[in-house]
Amino acid sequence: MEYAEKNTAITGIGQSKVSRGPQTKSPLSLTIDAALQAIEDAGLKRSDIDGMACWPGDRGDDGGMGPVGVPMLQDALRVHVNWYSNCSETAGQFGAIFNAIGAIAAGYCKHVLIYRTMYQATARKAGLTNASFQPGQKAKGNFAWYSPYHAYTAAVQQSLYFARYVHESGIKPEQVAMISVNQRRNASLNPAAVYRTPITLDDYFNSPIISTPLRIYDCDVPIDGATAIILSRLDCAKDGPNPVLRLEAVGSSMRYRNSWTQLDAEALATQAQPHVAEMMWSRTDLKPKDVDVAELYDGFSFHTINWLENFGFCKRNEAGDFIGDGSRIALEGELPINTNGGALSAGRMHAYGQVHEACVQLWGRGEARQVPGDPRVAGLSTAGGPLAGAFLMVRD
Amino acid sequence: MTQTPSTGLPRPTPQLDIDTEPFWTGGKDGKLLIHRCQDCGYRVHPPTTFCPTCDGRNVIPEAVSGRGTVVSCTVNHKQWLPGLPVPYVLAFVAIEEQDDVRLVTNITHCPAEDVHIGQKVEVYFEQAADIWAPLFKPVGA
């Protein structure tokens, strides 16, 4: 069996200014900034782009979650494509990448422009846009099951998974805290991060509890910004200026009940990650010990903690001890994680910040935050209840 | 910390359809209605008309005892909207009859920090617009 992802590679990356506002650019303009950078970085011209994808697409609301759909960006850039897709119902936020692998395998495209744009910092200033529901609203879909219970945001909804994990694992709060403390340290070395002032354990424990056991430092930061990558067919990637970053294996499965409320009992504490990791590892000869840098989804700190276990870096319920005093997951540790500060400190880019950063690290562009030892293999993931996706990327 | 019972902001409510209406309105008659396969007895939630265990299509709402167990809970302290009383408890409750039927709910009638995983709870209902929201309280509270 030849797995199609092995015939694709990331060839270029771009990122707009990421900020908490005030804003001088529209969401589309930020997206153009990221897209043009990525195209140039890959050594391509606009006319070379023959596919486009994003997650989640144009949401058609004012919340800033999905302000720029593919048609809007495609028309702005005046590119001609053989295939394009928005895809909000996929294996987490990487669905756009996984679908693009298929489009390349199908022979539709050679170079796919993939992006994620957020405008949540500005949107929040304009209203209650971080809330899933409003008083008097009629809620629809899967989240409607939460609607009468004052479960207004992902923070309170998803704390139910965090609480269950704490119950099953016995992880200590100071071990949880080290995710935020370590990532803020990484962000202090990243000029593009939104929060760069280091924090201590005391700062963590003095911060407000949002919904037990979740504190504000466990939450990612809504921002305005856009990230773009170019996914290319492997033979075309070899023509580019950058060392080839080949996709080695993906995990896109959903083998649990696909529901925020009815996720299988065995997955309440782990979220839908274990089967995703199983699929990914079944498609490669690499092992967890081969991963040099891990960029693990951190919409909330416990997503990252779950992934440390479910990716196979440590055993089930042992992430607390694995994290320990934070030295193992630090930049100079045996498994550096979320090296740009992650969504907790660099800003919420729904795992596309992580993809950008994995490329930065594998290309040796990390400057003050560069992981030592010439990293060649990156592990990446997305998360959130039933949402999960993962992949490995290698510099051969 | 004492939690304010469910008397604060008007609850948002779900858009009802033919499948979900019995669940959300059974409380009018004091009943927690969960769809059940009439062939094999499996309870199907969220409610619909297909039984995934026996392929049966005769799946209809049926009252359950209203007792359940807390499988996860969180004490929300953040006032997401003006006028929202905090703290309050959001929980997943598995119903006594079948533990893969899991309801999102609030647990009231006790201090928020007393709610815990494994706790036995029982249903009561509160009307909000056109629904009767199933809420839970400790057994006997």
Interface residues (C-beta under 8 A of the other chain):
Chain A: L128 N130 A131 F133 Q134 P135 G136 Q137 K138 A139 K140 A144 W145 Y146 S147 P148 Y149 H150 A151 Y152 T153 A155 V156 Q157 S159 L160 Y161 F162 A163 R164 H167 P208 I209 I210 S211 T212 P213 L214 S259 T261 Q262 D264 A265 L268
Chain B: G8 L9 P10 R11 P12 T13 P14 Q15 T20 H45 P46 V71 S72 C73 T74 V75 N76 H77 K78 W80 L81 L84 Y88 L90 A91 F92 A94 D99 D100 R102 L103 V104 T105 N106 I117 A128 A129 I131 A133
